[in-house]
Amino acid sequence: MLVLAITYGCSKDHSSPTFSKYEGLMKTPSSLIATYVKSKDEFNLTWDLSDTNSVKMFYVAWSDSNVFDLGKKSDEFTNSLNKTYTLNATKVLKTMGYTAPKDSFIVYFTVSAVYNNAQLNEFIGPRSVVDSALVYKK
């Protein structure tokens, strides 16, 4: 009887979150390319997303670790549907907590679409595959 009570009392709240509930309602950005332009001290990001019908804008995030979520991270919204975005490299470093410019470092980027429709209200979709850019200032 005790086993039945425990089994009945267990919930599925311990299940890890997943996007499968929303499958078909959103897409993952693909072909993310991050490049560093030394002459302008900026990062240029480009990506693809074939269906932007429910997309309101994009969410760009960056980290100092190839294990993206374990590093120092920061992010911002693009406030547009453009599939290109430019970031000042000094600003990127400062948002991750680096105050002094470094001679060389690697920044890892990812991008997600922000959806706004009847089913998804200001919902940040799945992240693209991470890409990196090497900054070499010497």
Secondary structure as a PSIPRED ss2 file (coil, helix, strand):
# PSIPRED VFORMAT (PSIPRED V4.0)

   1 M C   1.000  0.000  0.000
   2 L H   0.000  1.000  0.000
   3 V H   0.000  1.000  0.000
   4 L H   0.000  1.000  0.000
   5 A H   0.000  1.000  0.000
   6 I H   0.000  1.000  0.000
   7 T H   0.000  1.000  0.000
   8 Y H   0.000  1.000  0.000
   9 G H   0.000  1.000  0.000
  10 C C   1.000  0.000  0.000
  11 S C   1.000  0.000  0.000
  12 K C   1.000  0.000  0.000
  13 D C   1.000  0.000  0.000
  14 H C   1.000  0.000  0.000
  15 S C   1.000  0.000  0.000
  16 S C   1.000  0.000  0.000
  17 P C   1.000  0.000  0.000
  18 T C   1.000  0.000  0.000
  19 F C   1.000  0.000  0.000
  20 S H   0.000  1.000  0.000
  21 K H   0.000  1.000  0.000
  22 Y H   0.000  1.000  0.000
  23 E E   0.000  0.000  1.000
  24 G C   1.000  0.000  0.000
  25 L C   1.000  0.000  0.000
  26 M E   0.000  0.000  1.000
  27 K C   1.000  0.000  0.000
  28 T C   1.000  0.000  0.000
  29 P C   1.000  0.000  0.000
  30 S E   0.000  0.000  1.000
  31 S E   0.000  0.000  1.000
  32 L E   0.000  0.000  1.000
  33 I E   0.000  0.000  1.000
  34 A E   0.000  0.000  1.000
  35 T E   0.000  0.000  1.000
  36 Y E   0.000  0.000  1.000
  37 V E   0.000  0.000  1.000
  38 K C   1.000  0.000  0.000
  39 S C   1.000  0.000  0.000
  40 K C   1.000  0.000  0.000
  41 D C   1.000  0.000  0.000
  42 E E   0.000  0.000  1.000
  43 F E   0.000  0.000  1.000
  44 N E   0.000  0.000  1.000
  45 L E   0.000  0.000  1.000
  46 T E   0.000  0.000  1.000
  47 W E   0.000  0.000  1.000
  48 D E   0.000  0.000  1.000
  49 L C   1.000  0.000  0.000
  50 S C   1.000  0.000  0.000
  51 D C   1.000  0.000  0.000
  52 T C   1.000  0.000  0.000
  53 N C   1.000  0.000  0.000
  54 S C   1.000  0.000  0.000
  55 V E   0.000  0.000  1.000
  56 K E   0.000  0.000  1.000
  57 M E   0.000  0.000  1.000
  58 F E   0.000  0.000  1.000
  59 Y E   0.000  0.000  1.000
  60 V E   0.000  0.000  1.000
  61 A E   0.000  0.000  1.000
  62 W E   0.000  0.000  1.000
  63 S E   0.000  0.000  1.000
  64 D C   1.000  0.000  0.000
  65 S C   1.000  0.000  0.000
  66 N C   1.000  0.000  0.000
  67 V C   1.000  0.000  0.000
  68 F H   0.000  1.000  0.000
  69 D H   0.000  1.000  0.000
  70 L H   0.000  1.000  0.000
  71 G C   1.000  0.000  0.000
  72 K C   1.000  0.000  0.000
  73 K E   0.000  0.000  1.000
  74 S E   0.000  0.000  1.000
  75 D E   0.000  0.000  1.000
  76 E E   0.000  0.000  1.000
  77 F E   0.000  0.000  1.000
  78 T C   1.000  0.000  0.000
  79 N C   1.000  0.000  0.000
  80 S C   1.000  0.000  0.000
  81 L C   1.000  0.000  0.000
  82 N C   1.000  0.000  0.000
  83 K C   1.000  0.000  0.000
  84 T E   0.000  0.000  1.000
  85 Y E   0.000  0.000  1.000
  86 T E   0.000  0.000  1.000
  87 L E   0.000  0.000  1.000
  88 N E   0.000  0.000  1.000
  89 A H   0.000  1.000  0.000
  90 T H   0.000  1.000  0.000
  91 K H   0.000  1.000  0.000
  92 V H   0.000  1.000  0.000
  93 L H   0.000  1.000  0.000
  94 K H   0.000  1.000  0.000
  95 T H   0.000  1.000  0.000
  96 M C   1.000  0.000  0.000
  97 G C   1.000  0.000  0.000
  98 Y C   1.000  0.000  0.000
  99 T C   1.000  0.000  0.000
 100 A C   1.000  0.000  0.000
 101 P C   1.000  0.000  0.000
 102 K C   1.000  0.000  0.000
 103 D C   1.000  0.000  0.000
 104 S E   0.000  0.000  1.000
 105 F E   0.000  0.000  1.000
 106 I E   0.000  0.000  1.000
 107 V E   0.000  0.000  1.000
 108 Y E   0.000  0.000  1.000
 109 F E   0.000  0.000  1.000
 110 T E   0.000  0.000  1.000
 111 V E   0.000  0.000  1.000
 112 S E   0.000  0.000  1.000
 113 A E   0.000  0.000  1.000
 114 V E   0.000  0.000  1.000
 115 Y E   0.000  0.000  1.000
 116 N C   1.000  0.000  0.000
 117 N C   1.000  0.000  0.000
 118 A C   1.000  0.000  0.000
 119 Q C   1.000  0.000  0.000
 120 L C   1.000  0.000  0.000
 121 N C   1.000  0.000  0.000
 122 E C   1.000  0.000  0.000
 123 F E   0.000  0.000  1.000
 124 I E   0.000  0.000  1.000
 125 G C   1.000  0.000  0.000
 126 P C   1.000  0.000  0.000
 127 R C   1.000  0.000  0.000
 128 S C   1.000  0.000  0.000
 129 V C   1.000  0.000  0.000
 130 V C   1.000  0.000  0.000
 131 D E   0.000  0.000  1.000
 132 S E   0.000  0.000  1.000
 133 A E   0.000  0.000  1.000
 134 L E   0.000  0.000  1.000
 135 V E   0.000  0.000  1.000
 136 Y E   0.000  0.000  1.000
 137 K C   1.000  0.000  0.000
 138 K C   1.000  0.000  0.000
